[in-house]
Amino acid sequence: MAETILLIDKQTQDRSALESFLTGLGYEVICASSVPEAERAFASYRPDLTLIEYNLPDGRGAEIAQFVSHIREGGNPHPVIVASENASPDQAVESMKLGAFDYIGKPINFEKLRILVDKALETVRRESQLSYYSSERQQEFDLGRIIGDCPAMKEMWRTVEAVARIPQSTVLITGESGTGKELIAHAIHYHSDQRAQPFVEINCSAMPETLLEAELFGYEKGAFTDAKSRKKGLLEIAEGGTFFLDEIGEMTLNLQVKILKAIEERQFRRIGGVQNVKVNLRIITATNANLEDLIAKGLFRKDLYYRLNVLTISLPPLRDRGVDILRLTRHYINHFNREYKKNVRGLTPECERLLLTYHWPGNVRELRNAIERAVLIESDEWVKPEDLHLTDESTIEAKPTVPSKPEPTADGEGDYLVIPEDGIGLEDVERHLIKHAMKRCSGNVSRAARFLKISRETLRYRLRKYGEESDTVGGNH
């Protein structure tokens, strides 16, 4: 469907030439010779852009401002281009003050006008898309749509609503893996006054220290061998909005010093830079680790912990949420019924009892995956316990029986590691432990990560580092 342009010009000859040119470009053109006529045409046709002459007998100054104000009612991002026979810098400035998108002199350069019209309409399209996306995201993370009615969740929602109203507040979200920490970070952002600004996130365990530093702070051209040009850091990109640091407990001590400085001073330097970059944003961090334990082990800075622990939101594990488990299950069944065009009606009584008594080591993420798999493969109307394929984690992670005489192995493949008299490399120990954990957990990365008490992303990084991540291992979650 062709976009419509409202053309307002008192000169019949000029109006005709412009109408012919714009029609030739594929636009539908509605003509008017005065502001009252233009207002009636706008109400009838709702055009996509207006081209108006500055020197209309009834449309100069206040009248044009009133017209622009009228068509912009309700937040309508309607672009207006002003044309004038007596082009001057003062008139250009005045036109922009009146709310015009741009200004062009007469006689009109048609090529310049084409560029202006294309630019104005593209800007409106982009703003409309961003507005739609922001609205969709806000609905997705609306507190009323996030399922949870147990006392712990109700208390958490009250905290989220209060935190969202505090601009630039630093928030720490804690909870086991899979409890929905990222979801809460999004909810805080989309219920704050900064919802129209960027939400930028990064997982601190997903990349090595040097790469993480470059992503956080950016770098200047020539800062290192591959720095061919300046790169903005994610902190800079999040200006005015929210920056979410997931798995903050995995950050190295060296980077902890730098992120603490950035949080306290709201400024930082790019790698290789000498100028401070100031930022105005909210910082949210999340962790599934006990930061106080990490502090005791010398793995996390106490001063950073105190700086992050101003506003804390703790997510309860799924096993403590009671009948919320069944509410979430019904939600996921409906969701995956729509996605996969299935017609699963619900759970058998035995299946409900299993869901309420299962330990849920993977929390909501594990529940979602179990229901998706069940809906995808289920041919009956009701999901049965065996359809969920839940595993007894206590069996998987049972402590091994120590043999009286452990057999050492030279290649590190055995269950035990014997330290030679002349010592052993730390990487060799780590490699051995990772191999043992993967073997013990049948190649399942998530279980091996829990066994080693590290995040899944950290384990996958170390598997790649030691060349141990095969296609089979990489597919396990």
C-alpha positions in Angstrom: 0.0 0.0 0.0 1.4 3.4 -1.1 2.3 5.9 1.7 0.3 9.1 1.6 1.8 12.6 1.6 -0.3 15.7 2.5 1.0 18.6 0.3 0.1 22.2 1.5 1.0 25.0 -0.9 -0.8 28.2 -1.9 0.8 28.3 -5.4 -1.2 26.2 -7.8 1.7 25.8 -10.2 4.1 24.7 -7.5 1.6 22.4 -5.9 0.9 20.7 -9.3 4.7 20.2 -10.0 5.3 18.7 -6.5 2.2 16.5 -6.8 3.4 15.1 -10.1 6.9 14.5 -8.8 5.8 12.8 -5.6 3.2 10.7 -7.4 5.9 9.6 -9.8 7.9 8.3 -6.8 4.9 6.0 -5.9 3.3 8.1 -3.2 -0.4 9.0 -2.9 -0.6 12.8 -2.7 -3.4 14.8 -1.0 -3.3 18.5 -1.8 -4.5 21.6 0.2 -3.9 25.3 -0.1 -4.6 26.5 3.5 -4.2 25.3 7.1 -8.0 24.8 7.7 -8.2 22.8 4.4 -5.1 20.8 5.4 -6.6 20.0 8.9 -9.8 18.6 7.2 -7.7 16.5 4.8 -5.5 15.2 7.6 -8.6 14.1 9.5 -10.0 12.3 6.5 -6.9 10.6 5.0 -4.4 10.3 7.9 -1.3 10.8 5.7 2.1 9.5 6.6 4.0 12.8 6.0 3.2 16.5 5.5 5.0 18.9 3.2 3.9 22.5 4.1 4.8 25.9 2.8 6.1 28.3 5.5 4.6 31.4 3.8 0.9 30.4 3.7 -1.3 33.5 4.1 -3.0 31.9 7.2 -0.2 29.4 8.2 2.8 31.3 9.3 4.4 31.0 12.7 1.7 30.3 15.4 -0.7 28.7 12.9 1.9 26.2 11.7 2.8 25.4 15.3 -0.8 24.8 16.1 -1.2 22.6 13.0 1.9 20.5 13.9 0.7 20.2 17.5 -2.7 19.1 16.3 -1.4 16.3 14.1 1.0 15.1 16.8 -1.7 14.6 19.4 -1.5 11.2 21.2 2.2 10.8 20.5 1.7 10.5 16.7 5.3 10.6 15.2 4.0 12.3 12.0 6.9 14.0 10.1 6.5 17.5 8.8 8.8 19.1 6.2 8.6 22.9 5.8 9.4 24.6 2.5 10.0 28.4 2.1 10.6 30.8 -0.8 12.7 33.0 1.4 15.1 30.4 2.7 17.2 31.6 5.6 19.0 30.1 8.7 16.5 31.9 10.9 13.5 30.4 9.2 15.1 26.9 9.3 15.7 27.3 13.1 12.1 28.6 13.5 10.7 25.6 11.5 12.5 23.1 13.7 11.2 24.9 16.8 7.7 24.5 15.4 8.3 20.8 15.4 9.3 20.2 11.8 11.3 17.1 10.8 13.4 19.2 8.4 13.4 22.4 6.2 13.9 22.9 2.5 14.2 26.1 0.4 12.2 27.0 -2.7 12.4 26.6 -5.6 12.6 23.0 -4.4 15.5 20.8 -5.5 13.5 17.6 -6.3 16.4 15.3 -5.6 17.0 16.8 -2.2 13.3 16.6 -1.5 13.3 12.9 -2.4 16.1 12.2 0.0 14.3 14.2 2.8 11.0 12.3 2.3 12.8 8.9 2.3 14.7 9.8 5.4 11.6 11.1 7.3 9.5 8.1 6.5 12.3 5.7 7.3 12.8 7.4 10.7 9.1 7.0 11.5 9.1 3.3 10.4 12.1 2.6 12.6 10.6 4.5 15.6 7.3 2.6 15.2 9.2 -0.7 15.1 11.1 0.1 18.2 8.0 1.3 20.0 6.2 -1.9 19.0 9.2 -4.0 20.2 9.4 -2.1 23.5 5.7 -2.6 24.0 5.9 -6.3 23.2 8.8 -6.7 25.6 7.0 -4.8 28.3 4.0 -7.0 28.0 6.2 -10.1 28.0 7.8 -9.1 31.3 4.6 -7.6 32.8 4.5 -8.6 36.5 0.9 -9.7 36.1 2.0 -12.3 33.5 4.8 -13.8 35.5 3.4 -16.8 37.3 3.9 -17.1 41.1 1.4 -17.0 43.9 3.4 -18.5 46.9 4.3 -16.1 49.8 8.0 -15.9 48.7 7.0 -14.9 45.2 4.5 -12.3 46.3 7.2 -10.7 48.5 9.6 -10.8 45.7 7.1 -9.0 43.3 6.7 -6.2 45.9 10.4 -5.8 46.0 10.7 -5.7 42.2 8.0 -3.0 41.9 9.7 -0.9 44.6 13.2 -1.3 43.0 11.9 -0.4 39.5 10.8 3.0 40.8 14.3 3.9 42.0 16.3 5.2 39.0 20.0 4.2 38.7 19.7 1.8 41.7 22.2 -1.1 41.9 20.5 -4.4 42.3 21.8 -7.9 43.2 19.6 -10.9 42.2 20.4 -14.2 43.9 19.0 -17.7 43.4 19.8 -21.1 42.1 20.5 -21.7 38.5 17.2 -21.9 36.5 15.1 -19.8 38.9 14.6 -16.9 36.5 17.1 -14.3 37.5 17.3 -12.9 34.0 13.5 -12.7 33.8 13.5 -10.5 37.0 16.2 -8.3 35.6 14.1 -7.7 32.5 11.0 -7.1 34.6 12.8 -4.4 36.7 13.9 -2.6 33.5 10.5 -2.8 31.7 8.6 -1.4 34.7 11.0 1.5 35.2 11.0 5.0 33.6 14.0 3.8 31.6 12.0 1.1 29.7 12.4 2.9 26.4 16.2 2.9 26.8 18.5 0.0 26.1 18.6 -3.2 28.1 22.1 -4.7 27.6 23.3 -8.0 29.2 26.4 -10.1 29.4 27.2 -13.4 31.1 30.5 -13.1 33.0 31.2 -16.8 32.8 30.7 -17.1 29.1 34.1 -15.7 28.0 37.7 -15.4 29.2 38.9 -12.3 31.1 40.5 -10.4 28.3 37.5 -10.7 26.0 35.1 -9.9 28.8 37.0 -6.7 29.6 36.9 -5.6 25.9 33.2 -6.3 25.8 32.5 -4.4 29.0 34.6 -1.3 28.5 35.4 -1.2 24.7 38.8 -0.2 23.3 40.6 2.4 21.3 42.1 1.9 17.9 45.6 0.4 18.3 45.0 -0.7 21.9 46.1 -4.2 20.8 47.0 -6.1 17.6 43.5 -6.7 16.3 42.1 -3.3 17.4 41.7 -1.8 13.9 39.2 0.8 15.1 37.5 2.2 18.2 34.9 -0.1 19.8 32.3 1.0 22.3 31.9 -1.1 25.4 28.5 -2.6 26.4 28.5 -0.2 29.4 28.6 2.7 27.0 25.9 1.2 24.8 23.6 0.8 27.8 23.6 4.5 28.4 20.4 5.7 29.9 19.0 2.2 30.4 20.0 -1.0 32.2 23.1 -3.1 32.2 22.7 -6.7 33.4 25.8 -8.6 34.6 24.8 -12.3 34.9 27.0 -14.7 36.9 28.9 -11.9 38.6 30.5 -14.4 40.9 32.5 -15.8 37.9 34.2 -12.5 37.3 38.0 -12.5 38.0 39.4 -10.4 40.8 41.2 -8.1 38.3 37.9 -7.2 36.5 36.1 -6.9 39.8 38.3 -3.9 40.7 37.5 -2.2 37.4 33.7 -2.9 37.5 33.6 -1.6 41.1 35.3 1.6 40.0 32.8 2.0 37.1 29.8 1.4 39.4 31.0 3.9 42.1 32.2 6.7 39.7 29.8 6.0 36.9 32.7 6.4 34.5 35.5 4.3 33.0 38.2 4.2 30.4 38.2 2.1 27.2 41.2 -0.2 26.9 44.0 1.9 25.6 42.1 5.1 26.3 43.1 8.2 28.3 39.7 9.9 28.5 37.0 8.9 30.9 33.6 7.8 29.5 30.7 8.9 31.7 27.6 6.7 31.9 24.2 7.2 33.4 22.5 3.8 33.9 21.1 1.2 36.3 23.3 -1.8 37.0 21.8 -5.2 37.8 23.9 -8.2 38.8 22.9 -11.8 39.4 24.6 -14.9 40.8 23.8 -18.5 41.7 26.8 -18.6 44.0 27.1 -17.6 47.6 29.2 -14.5 47.4 30.0 -14.5 51.1 31.5 -18.0 50.7 33.5 -16.7 47.7 34.8 -13.8 49.8 35.9 -16.2 52.5 37.8 -18.1 49.8 39.4 -15.0 48.4 37.6 -15.3 45.1 35.3 -12.2 45.4 36.1 -8.7 46.7 34.3 -7.7 49.9 34.1 -4.0 48.8 32.3 -5.0 45.5 29.9 -7.2 47.4 28.9 -4.4 49.7 28.5 -2.1 46.7 26.3 -4.6 44.9 24.3 -5.7 48.0 22.4 -2.4 48.4 19.1 -3.8 47.0 18.9 -7.6 46.9 16.2 -9.8 45.4 16.4 -13.5 46.3 14.5 -16.0 44.1 13.1 -19.1 45.8 14.0 -22.5 44.3 11.1 -24.2 42.5 10.9 -27.0 45.1 9.9 -24.4 47.7 7.1 -22.9 45.6 4.4 -25.5 46.3 1.4 -25.4 43.9 3.1 -22.7 41.8 4.7 -25.8 40.2 1.3 -26.9 38.8 0.4 -23.4 37.7 3.7 -23.1 35.8 3.1 -26.6 34.3 -0.4 -25.6 33.0 1.1 -22.4 31.6 3.8 -24.3 29.7 1.4 -27.0 28.4 -0.8 -24.2 26.9 2.3 -22.5 25.5 3.7 -25.6 23.8 0.3 -26.7 22.6 0.1 -23.5 20.6 3.7 -23.7 19.4 3.6 -27.3 18.3 -0.1 -27.5 17.4 -0.8 -30.1 20.0 -3.8 -30.8 22.2 -2.5 -32.0 25.5 -5.1 -31.4 28.2 -3.1 -31.7 31.3 -1.4 -34.1 33.8 -2.5 -37.4 35.3 -2.9 -37.4 39.1 0.3 -39.5 39.4 2.2 -36.9 37.3 1.0 -34.0 39.5 2.2 -35.9 42.6 5.6 -36.4 41.0 5.9 -32.7 40.1 5.1 -31.7 43.6 7.6 -34.1 45.2 10.5 -33.9 42.8 13.6 -32.0 44.0 13.9 -29.8 40.8 17.7 -29.3 40.8 17.3 -27.3 37.5 14.3 -25.3 38.8 12.0 -23.5 36.4 14.3 -24.1 33.4 14.2 -27.9 34.1 10.4 -27.8 34.4 10.0 -25.9 31.1 12.2 -28.3 29.3 10.5 -31.4 30.7 7.0 -30.1 29.7 8.2 -29.1 26.2 9.6 -32.6 25.6 6.4 -34.2 27.0 4.1 -32.1 24.8 6.2 -32.6 21.8 6.3 -36.4 21.9 3.0 -37.1 23.7 0.2 -38.6 21.6 -2.3 -39.0 24.4 -4.3 -36.2 26.0 -2.7 -36.5 29.5 0.9 -36.4 30.5 2.1 -39.4 32.5 5.1 -39.5 34.9 7.2 -41.5 32.4 6.7 -38.8 29.8 8.6 -36.3 31.8 11.9 -38.3 31.9 12.8 -36.8 35.3 16.0 -38.2 36.8 16.8 -38.9 40.4 19.7 -36.5 40.9 20.5 -38.1 44.3 21.4 -41.3 42.5 23.6 -39.5 39.9 25.5 -37.5 42.5 25.9 -40.2 45.1 29.3 -40.2 46.7 31.6 -43.0 45.4 32.8 -45.8 47.5 36.6 -45.4 48.1 38.5 -48.6 47.3 41.1 -49.7 49.8 43.8 -49.5 47.2 43.0 -46.9 44.5 44.6 -47.6 41.2 46.5 -44.5 39.9 46.5 -43.9 36.1 49.1 -42.1 34.2 46.7 -40.6 31.7 44.3 -39.1 34.3 41.4 -41.2 33.1 40.9 -43.0 36.4 38.8 -42.0 39.4 41.8 -41.0 41.4 44.7 -38.7 41.0 48.1 -39.5 42.5 50.4 -36.6 42.8 54.0 -37.4 41.7 57.0 -36.6 44.0 58.1 -33.9 41.6 54.7 -32.1 41.6 51.9 -31.7 39.0 50.6 -28.9 36.9 47.4 -27.2 38.1 45.9 -27.5 34.6 46.5 -31.2 34.7 44.5 -31.5 38.0 41.7 -29.4 36.5 41.6 -31.4 33.3 41.5 -34.7 35.4 38.6 -33.4 37.5 36.6 -32.3 34.5 37.1 -35.6 32.8 36.1 -37.5 35.9 32.9 -35.3 36.3 31.9 -35.7 32.7 32.4 -39.5 32.9 30.5 -39.7 36.2 27.6 -37.7 34.8 27.4 -39.6 31.5 28.6 -36.6 29.5 25.8 -34.3 30.7 27.3 -30.9 31.0 24.7 -29.4 33.4 25.0 -32.3 35.9 28.8 -32.2 35.6 28.8 -28.5 36.3 26.6 -28.9 39.4 28.9 -31.8 40.5 31.9 -29.4 40.2 29.9 -26.5 41.7 30.6 -24.2 38.8 28.3 -22.7 36.1 27.5 -24.7 32.9 29.0 -21.9 30.8 32.3 -22.1 32.8 32.5 -25.8 32.3 31.8 -25.5 28.6 34.6 -22.9 28.3 37.0 -25.3 30.1 35.9 -28.2 27.9 36.7 -26.2 24.8 40.0 -25.0 26.4 41.1 -28.6 26.9 39.7 -29.9 23.6 37.2 -32.1 25.4 33.9 -30.7 24.0 32.8 -33.2 21.4 29.6 -32.9 19.4 28.0 -35.4 21.7 28.9 -33.5 24.9 28.0 -30.2 23.4 24.4 -31.3 22.9 23.8 -32.2 26.5 22.2 -29.6 28.8 
